[in-house]
Amino acid sequence: MFTVKVEASFSSAHNLKGYKGKCEELHGHNWRVELAVAKCKLDKIGIALDFRYLKNNLHKVLERLDHKYLNSIPYFKKTNPTSENIAKYIYDSLKNKISNISSVTVWESDKSCATYHEE
């Protein structure tokens, strides 16, 4: 099994609904996102999946989030914009375009991240 990964980033603001503490107030992050895709076989030139293809598709999703107030995006009006839910949003946005996504990881800081993957 081969796993290929790409990273990208975006900046946005949010506040957590129902959270008691500093994060219930409006604040922002410079988010880092890792997209991982697993493939059993390589193509005829030895590539699992083109990095450029992965980066372009990830970038299209992150454009919807970059420099936005996440709580105002329709998906996050119903779903709390936690790191966990942002990872799932990105995963769900990509799963019909990229086969075999193994996970999406979202870092809200250098030391804190959440990963979403399906079983």
C-alpha positions as CSV (number, residue, x, y, z in Angstrom):
1,M,0.0,0.0,0.0
2,F,1.3,3.5,-0.9
3,T,0.2,6.7,0.9
4,V,0.8,10.1,-0.7
5,K,0.2,13.3,1.2
6,V,0.0,17.0,0.4
7,E,-0.3,20.0,2.7
8,A,-1.9,23.4,2.2
9,S,-3.0,26.2,4.5
10,F,-5.7,28.8,4.9
11,S,-6.5,31.5,7.4
12,S,-9.9,32.1,8.9
13,A,-11.8,33.1,12.0
14,H,-14.5,31.2,14.0
15,N,-16.0,30.9,17.4
16,L,-17.2,27.7,19.0
17,K,-20.9,27.5,19.8
18,G,-21.7,26.0,23.2
19,Y,-18.0,26.1,24.4
20,K,-17.3,27.7,27.8
21,G,-14.0,29.4,27.6
22,K,-11.9,31.6,25.4
23,C,-12.8,29.7,22.2
24,E,-16.4,30.8,22.4
25,E,-15.1,34.3,21.5
26,L,-14.3,35.3,17.9
27,H,-10.7,34.3,17.1
28,G,-8.6,33.2,14.2
29,H,-6.1,30.5,13.1
30,N,-3.6,29.9,10.4
31,W,-4.8,26.4,9.7
32,R,-2.6,23.7,8.1
33,V,-4.3,20.9,6.2
34,E,-2.9,17.5,5.2
35,L,-4.6,15.3,2.7
36,A,-3.6,11.7,2.6
37,V,-4.5,9.2,-0.2
38,A,-3.8,5.5,-0.2
39,K,-3.3,3.4,-3.4
40,C,-2.5,-0.3,-3.8
41,K,-0.9,0.1,-7.2
42,L,1.3,2.6,-9.0
43,D,0.6,3.8,-12.5
44,K,2.8,2.7,-15.4
45,I,5.4,5.4,-14.5
46,G,5.5,4.6,-10.8
47,I,3.1,7.3,-9.4
48,A,0.3,6.5,-7.0
49,L,-1.5,9.9,-7.7
50,D,-0.2,13.1,-9.1
51,F,0.7,15.6,-6.3
52,R,-0.4,18.5,-8.5
53,Y,-3.9,16.9,-8.9
54,L,-4.2,16.5,-5.1
55,K,-3.0,20.1,-4.4
56,N,-5.3,21.6,-7.0
57,N,-8.4,19.9,-5.6
58,L,-7.4,20.7,-2.0
59,H,-6.8,24.3,-2.9
60,K,-10.3,24.6,-4.5
61,V,-11.9,23.5,-1.2
62,L,-9.7,25.7,1.0
63,E,-10.5,28.8,-1.2
64,R,-14.1,28.5,0.3
65,L,-12.6,28.8,3.8
66,D,-9.7,31.2,3.3
67,H,-10.1,34.6,5.0
68,K,-13.7,33.7,5.9
69,Y,-15.7,33.8,9.1
70,L,-16.3,30.0,9.2
71,N,-19.6,30.3,11.2
72,S,-21.1,32.2,8.3
73,I,-20.5,29.3,5.8
74,P,-23.8,27.4,5.4
75,Y,-22.3,24.0,6.5
76,F,-21.0,25.6,9.7
77,K,-24.3,27.4,10.5
78,K,-25.6,23.9,11.5
79,T,-22.3,22.3,12.5
80,N,-19.9,23.7,15.0
81,P,-16.6,24.8,13.2
82,T,-14.3,22.8,15.4
83,S,-11.1,21.4,13.9
84,E,-12.7,18.0,13.8
85,N,-15.7,19.2,11.8
86,I,-13.4,21.3,9.5
87,A,-11.5,18.1,8.7
88,K,-14.7,16.2,7.9
89,Y,-16.0,19.1,5.8
90,I,-12.8,19.0,3.7
91,Y,-12.9,15.2,3.5
92,D,-16.6,15.2,2.4
93,S,-15.9,18.0,-0.1
94,L,-13.1,16.0,-1.8
95,K,-14.3,12.3,-1.6
96,N,-16.3,12.4,-4.8
97,K,-13.3,14.0,-6.7
98,I,-10.4,12.0,-5.2
99,S,-10.7,8.2,-4.7
100,N,-9.1,6.4,-1.8
101,I,-8.7,9.4,0.6
102,S,-7.3,7.9,3.7
103,S,-7.5,11.0,5.9
104,V,-7.7,14.7,6.3
105,T,-5.8,16.3,9.2
106,V,-6.4,19.9,10.2
107,W,-3.9,21.7,12.6
108,E,-5.2,24.8,14.3
109,S,-1.7,25.3,15.9
110,D,1.7,23.7,15.7
111,K,0.8,21.4,18.5
112,S,-3.0,20.7,18.1
113,C,-4.7,18.9,15.2
114,A,-7.7,16.7,14.4
115,T,-7.9,14.0,11.8
116,Y,-11.0,12.6,10.0
117,H,-11.1,9.3,8.2
118,E,-13.8,6.8,7.3
119,E,-13.6,3.2,8.4
